[in-house]
Amino acid sequence: MIDKYVISGINEIWYHLKKYKDRTDEWRADFYDAEEQLICSFEGDEETMERLKSDEETYAMVTEMVDVAIMMGVDFVL
């Protein structure tokens, strides 16, 4: 199942990801900016699920992914 979120701030990614921490089925969450350009995606793999157990790790994971998007030249509008 792929969930799509249009966000207006990076903190919203963290907020939505916390909903997935107890899921056992396969999932993917795609996060888009106001112009519906993909910023980043997360899947329910082992590493992601482990990091979702901690608020600090979840925040770090989101920050890392957004940093990678910026380094890759994604010019998103929040």
Backbone bond lengths (Angstrom), bond angles and torsions (degrees), N, CA, C in turn:
res aa  C-N    CA-C-N  psi(-1)  N-CA   C-N-CA  omega(-1)  CA-C   N-CA-C  phi
1 M - - - 1.450 - - 1.530 109.21 -
2 I 1.314 116.42 130.38 1.461 121.35 179.06 1.520 108.67 -110.90
3 D 1.332 114.83 122.88 1.460 120.96 176.38 1.523 108.33 -102.95
4 K 1.321 116.04 139.69 1.457 122.44 -178.82 1.523 108.69 -115.92
5 Y 1.333 115.84 129.75 1.460 121.41 178.63 1.523 109.21 -126.19
6 V 1.319 116.44 131.85 1.456 122.07 170.93 1.521 105.15 -100.91
7 I 1.318 115.54 119.85 1.466 119.68 -172.32 1.523 111.19 -113.91
8 S 1.331 114.88 158.46 1.461 120.32 177.15 1.524 111.51 -116.37
9 G 1.334 116.73 2.76 1.455 121.51 177.89 1.515 110.74 -165.74
10 I 1.318 116.15 152.60 1.462 121.18 -177.77 1.523 111.41 -61.89
11 N 1.322 117.80 -32.58 1.464 120.58 179.77 1.526 112.00 -61.01
12 E 1.319 117.58 -24.51 1.468 120.64 178.26 1.526 111.59 -68.78
13 I 1.332 117.28 -30.64 1.468 119.77 176.18 1.518 108.72 -61.84
14 W 1.317 116.47 -49.24 1.469 122.13 178.80 1.526 110.05 -56.65
15 Y 1.313 116.56 -47.02 1.463 121.77 -178.92 1.531 111.39 -57.84
16 H 1.321 117.29 -49.04 1.466 120.77 -178.01 1.525 111.80 -68.61
17 L 1.322 117.90 -37.99 1.465 119.92 -179.11 1.523 112.34 -63.89
18 K 1.316 117.36 -31.73 1.475 119.97 -179.68 1.525 111.26 -60.63
19 K 1.323 117.90 -24.21 1.467 121.65 178.97 1.529 112.04 -68.21
20 Y 1.309 117.23 -19.56 1.461 121.86 -174.40 1.529 113.46 -93.53
21 K 1.316 118.46 -6.67 1.467 120.16 -169.95 1.524 114.43 -61.85
22 D 1.317 119.37 -24.85 1.465 121.67 -179.71 1.522 113.19 -106.40
23 R 1.303 117.79 6.84 1.472 120.62 -178.92 1.517 110.23 -74.99
24 T 1.315 115.59 143.39 1.462 120.71 178.69 1.525 111.67 -114.59
25 D 1.325 117.05 -12.05 1.460 120.28 178.52 1.532 109.86 -86.40
26 E 1.320 116.05 169.48 1.459 119.86 177.41 1.522 109.25 -72.66
27 W 1.326 116.01 138.44 1.454 120.03 179.64 1.521 109.70 -149.66
28 R 1.312 114.29 161.29 1.459 122.41 172.72 1.519 107.08 -147.53
29 A 1.314 116.01 138.54 1.461 121.83 178.01 1.528 108.28 -122.77
30 D 1.323 115.87 122.32 1.461 122.37 177.71 1.521 108.26 -106.12
31 F 1.325 115.76 135.33 1.458 121.21 -178.23 1.526 109.43 -117.66
32 Y 1.330 114.62 127.90 1.460 122.56 -175.59 1.525 110.15 -120.28
33 D 1.336 115.35 154.59 1.462 119.81 175.88 1.528 109.75 -84.95
34 A 1.326 116.00 -174.70 1.467 121.63 -176.90 1.526 112.38 -62.10
35 E 1.322 116.82 -25.55 1.463 120.83 178.84 1.528 111.42 -94.87
36 E 1.321 116.09 12.52 1.465 125.14 178.99 1.524 113.51 60.83
37 Q 1.331 115.54 36.27 1.463 121.71 171.70 1.522 107.53 -94.11
38 L 1.325 116.72 133.04 1.458 121.04 -178.85 1.520 110.72 -63.99
39 I 1.335 115.80 127.85 1.462 121.76 175.94 1.523 109.30 -95.91
40 C 1.341 116.43 -52.57 1.459 120.76 -179.55 1.520 110.39 -163.06
41 S 1.337 114.93 164.64 1.464 122.39 178.74 1.520 109.09 -133.21
42 F 1.300 115.55 150.38 1.461 121.96 175.01 1.516 108.17 -132.04
43 E 1.337 116.01 145.41 1.458 121.88 177.37 1.518 108.89 -125.44
44 G 1.325 115.64 161.75 1.458 121.43 -177.80 1.513 113.90 -81.85
45 D 1.333 117.38 46.29 1.459 120.45 177.40 1.529 109.89 -77.71
46 E 1.314 116.02 171.99 1.469 121.39 -174.52 1.528 112.75 -59.23
47 E 1.331 117.28 -45.50 1.463 120.36 -178.76 1.531 111.46 -64.00
48 T 1.324 116.64 -45.08 1.467 120.44 179.76 1.518 110.75 -61.60
49 M 1.326 117.03 -45.56 1.464 120.40 -178.90 1.524 111.16 -62.42
50 E 1.318 117.17 -37.23 1.465 121.17 177.90 1.527 110.26 -65.37
51 R 1.310 116.96 -43.19 1.465 120.88 -178.37 1.530 112.33 -70.80
52 L 1.324 117.20 -26.01 1.468 120.29 178.64 1.526 112.60 -70.42
53 K 1.314 118.03 -13.41 1.470 121.55 -179.82 1.525 112.09 -69.82
54 S 1.310 117.39 -21.59 1.463 122.45 -177.18 1.525 109.82 -121.14
55 D 1.332 116.39 131.52 1.466 120.02 177.33 1.528 111.20 -58.92
56 E 1.337 116.20 -40.83 1.460 120.39 -178.66 1.529 111.02 -64.95
57 E 1.329 116.69 -42.73 1.465 121.13 179.24 1.526 111.23 -67.75
58 T 1.322 116.49 -37.81 1.465 119.90 177.83 1.524 109.91 -63.13
59 Y 1.321 116.75 -45.90 1.462 121.20 179.03 1.529 110.63 -61.42
60 A 1.339 116.63 -43.43 1.463 120.76 179.24 1.529 110.76 -62.40
61 M 1.330 116.52 -41.80 1.461 121.34 -179.90 1.535 110.71 -62.56
62 V 1.315 116.82 -43.97 1.469 121.37 178.77 1.526 109.99 -62.75
63 T 1.318 116.34 -46.20 1.462 121.14 -179.92 1.525 110.97 -60.07
64 E 1.335 116.46 -43.57 1.464 120.62 178.74 1.525 111.38 -60.52
65 M 1.328 116.59 -45.10 1.467 120.15 -178.35 1.528 111.68 -65.86
66 V 1.308 117.50 -40.46 1.468 120.59 178.97 1.529 109.60 -67.36
67 D 1.338 117.58 -39.13 1.466 120.88 176.44 1.527 111.04 -60.55
68 V 1.328 116.86 -42.57 1.467 121.09 178.18 1.526 110.02 -62.35
69 A 1.322 116.74 -43.22 1.468 120.48 178.92 1.528 110.67 -59.95
70 I 1.311 116.54 -42.64 1.469 120.75 179.35 1.524 110.20 -64.61
71 M 1.345 117.29 -44.14 1.465 120.90 179.58 1.526 111.84 -63.91
72 M 1.335 116.60 -29.51 1.464 120.51 179.21 1.527 111.78 -82.57
73 G 1.328 116.39 -0.45 1.452 120.32 175.40 1.511 115.41 90.95
74 V 1.326 117.46 12.76 1.461 119.67 176.90 1.523 107.55 -68.93
75 D 1.302 116.66 120.04 1.462 122.66 -177.33 1.520 108.13 -105.30
76 F 1.322 116.00 83.61 1.458 119.38 -174.59 1.518 112.30 -95.51
77 V 1.324 114.65 156.68 1.460 122.86 -177.83 1.518 108.36 -114.89
78 L 1.329 116.61 115.78 1.469 120.52 178.10 1.506 109.89 -109.29
